[in-house]
Amino acid sequence: MIDLSLLEDFIEGAVESLEEMETALLELETSPDDNELLNTIFRAMHTIKGAAQFVGLEKVSALSHALEDLLDLLREGKKQATLEIIDILIQAKDRINLLVNDLESSQTEKTDVDDLIAQLGVHLSVEPAVDETEGEDVSSFLSEEDEGEDVASFLTEENEGEDVSSFLSEDDEGEDVSSFLSEEDEGEDVASFLTEESEDEDVSSLLPDIGIEQREDEASLSSDDNDDFILPEEEYDQELFGIFILQLQEKFSILNNSIAKLESADNKNELLNDIVEALESIKFSANYMAYEKLTHIYSGWIDEVLDAQESLAATGEVSFAFMNEYLLKLRSIFPQLEGIETPTEVIDTTVVEDSLLPTALIDALDIKDEENAELAFINDLVNQNEKTDELEDSDEEPAEADDLFDKLSSALDASLIEQSITSEPINEVFGALLDSTEKQREQVKAEKEKDLTLEVKTLAEVNEEAPKKAESSADLKADAKVVEEPVKPLLQKESKVDDAPTKSATPSPDKVFRKSIRVDADKIDSLMNQVGELIVDRAYFFQLATEISELQQYLKEAGLGQKDLKPVRTFAYRFSEAIISLGRTSNELQEGVMKVRMLPIAQIFNRYPRLVHDVAHTNNKKVRLEIRGEETELDKMIIEEISDPLIHMIRNAIGHGIESPEERVKAGKPETGVLLLEAFHESNHIVIEVTDDGRGIDTDRIKAKAEAIKLFSKEELDRMSDADLTRFIMMPGFSTAKEIDSTSGRGVGMDVVKKNIEKLNGTIEVESKKGVETKMRLKIPLTLAIIQALLVKVGVDSFTIPLANVEETLKVSDSDVSIMEDTEVMYLRGKTVPIFRLATLFGLQSDDKASDLDFFVVIVNTGTQKIGLMVDALIGQEEVVIKPLADYLHEQNCFSGATIIGDGRISLILDVYELVNMTTERQIKKHHEQERKSLASLENGA
Amino acid sequence: MADSYTTRDDLSEKEQLLQLVGFKIGKEIFGVDILMVQEIIRSAPITYVPNSPEFVEGVINLRGSIIPVIDLRKRLNLDTASYEQEKDWILILEIGGRVTGFIVDWVTEVIKIQENSIDPPPDILVAGLQSQYIRGVCEIENTLLILLDFNRILLVDEVKKLKTVTVEQEEANVS
């Protein structure tokens, strides 16, 4: 019964919620009393549960429901979030993750959840620690007043005609508000009443029961079959019940229509099929709700319909009288279904209830108000907020501000009360509240009195909607105003007040990327390609502009007079103007499209707390993860590509870098190691640093290992700097770990990391201070498709060098170059840099004119090495679009791609890393040959 | 290529007419299924790619796409003695989703043949050509038309390329 069309949405949503949940769970470990975190987790769980039920996923919803129960206990402070409980929560989260993976791969829920539900059950059964008198009061109040039925039917009927999802989302919003409220209090106030009203099992189970039992009496009168029909006396989830009823209403109306048509219709068989389908669907949900009797009735009904269908096929005549019997029976069980046939009645009752219920609730609230310090506290905050503003801009109109805030706080109070019935108005009020708070602050600063009064007016309108309710809280404010507090806490509280409503009205800032449209990545890629073409075209136009000025020159030399040249000159001028404008627009377009692909790196950073937690756990280390700059944005494709390398680096840092707690204490460091993950922009690059305060890289061990595997001779190694030695860790198969364990030691790691990063035209650097820290620094271009590049000329061909790799360009004369070990080198600020002639490397004919005396050298840097490339000429810097080369041209070649330059010709893009590898390989080869030769000559001599 | 035959089989089982683009290298006539031919161009500026396999002439810019160009004569190790000057016909073929240009001496005409007139490649060498690159042969007007298996031509060049690479590496390792 899984709805496949919805499954995809469910999976996407669930993955997001699970990620969010995981982050919060890991934070919860360090601060188990943080209510806001619990709320976040609860929200995530709730979203998953709602969606799972909607889609029809039994296991996910069962597990998430159990989790929700446990979280509810935690949230209400009836249980402490111990490590044990958090562990179970994490386990359950993983289990849901598994289920989601199951669904993704096979559309079925394979993983078993019963053991976890049982485990959760153990924790649930523990007696609540806090007395629940308030909740009971409320429920008894409700039952005494006999409002229960009204509430239940009001809740469901109000949503009639809307679909389930909107019901859910409304409910979610309401819950957000109530959780905001519960954050401010300790459990014995209006807020807790509100929370309990929507959350507490006593109340929610009470509501449907009243509705059903009342009708049951009537039902038993009208139909004998119903004598034994009693809905199971278990705890109902009000929301679940709402969904159930909604679905039932929908299907019931289908049934009603079909059955009405049945007698007269020609296509009886089709109608019967519809009926069976609708019945199957409600049977499933009844089964899910564990209404056994109801399920039984449905099955009987379905059987009869099927029988009827058969006899219809056989004889062509059949009676459908039984249908109406069933309909009647169903309607008697569920009074909510009355609305379908008699809509006018519903409107009436809704109106009555609408006016009746709030008053009742307000009465209840008023009683509490007198002793209610918590509501006052909210007013307090609002007033403090106002005072802070006054302090900030003490010379501005305090009177207006005061006035406005009075209205604001009364609006807030009013909305609190309204919220208990329906969540719709609260959002409006909160929205208005937020807007006006924001606006008001700006306006006070800007001294715009006019707008301010306008604002007050709109707020007054809001108030008019609930004048009665506003009154009830008026006296509370008076008390609140007496409170005087220092500036600093005021500011803090102000921000708290600001934060809380923000969360209820809009998603909190760290979830910004979720306010997104899902677009097929291919669409964006093709858009990006188009922009690439545009960039090429733009370059072509620039080329034309130069040609026009050349033409102008030519005409001048050909003897054209100033007068004749004038139109040409004017045209050239206007042409260049047009090109500049085109350039600007295309630049903006390019940036815009690139931004579309940009995502905050938080997307992958958020996965790492879990990784750190797990790796540290298996290695028996204590590690604290610090994340900075997670809002830094970069190309989505790059985000995906760097995820694995980063995982590797983090594992390395914990596995190799950070010492065990004992070692750390011995070394005089705090027991818990710190792993810092930091991202920031640096011109056209993003820099990601992974820093650990561990033991650092032991260059002596690297030396020993390098010598042992005969990579270099001892003398050579002794000459090398620490930086050079550190670079060895990125060589394939190089590991200094003594043993291979689950985390590391195979010597594949850093080599792979380096390869992956280089594929992205990025660089990796390692800095290490022995015993203090190791810092791995990744520098990656923001996007892959378009790069800044330097165009150079060799012979007739032009080549493109990514500007990211270009350190500097030099004009060098022959005398600056000397030969060292068969390689040309030059001295650059006290260091020797090997120089390679591109023409020789590529077997091209070099342009010989001036090359022997003066030539250009481009110093390229791969992060680990620097070499100079000798070229014939520098053409200039350009933005180029990378086009892929066929794989057999790309592999084992020093070109990462090609680009089309302004005149339509192709320029190959140098893969500097491959180039450097190639040259060093050649060097090593040469080196070995020489050694062999000298050995041979020695032997010969001997 | 095989796919396109089957589709046509479905369409008209009786006729099984195959349309080929005929081209010449030296004196030999070759044919390639017309459905594989994206276009035929003349004289495009070819950019040489250093360190590429010998038969790769370079890359061309075909309306914004960069396409490798293979000299079919060199690729098939055909007699270079009968090399004629004008090698400016480039057949642009789509092979397994990849677009590649092939330089041929000249493109002749569209040839229609019956599917069942195609014979399997003979065991002996045809025109100095290894039979693995031949899909079949067909006699038209007393000359032999060779149907090339371009899938194979591209596939094997990868194998060959890989081979040279590994040999190079081994050499490097040995030394």
Interface residues (C-beta under 8 A of the other chain):
Chain A: E533 V536 D797 L841 F842 G843 L844 K883 P884 L885 A886 D887 Y888 L889 E891 Q892 N893 C894 F895 A898 I900 G904 R905 I906 S907 L908 E921 K925 H928 E929 R932
Chain B: P45 T47 Y48 V49 P50 N51 S52 P53 V56 V59 I60 N61 G64 S65 I66 I67 P68 R98 T100 D157 E158 K161 V165 A172 S175
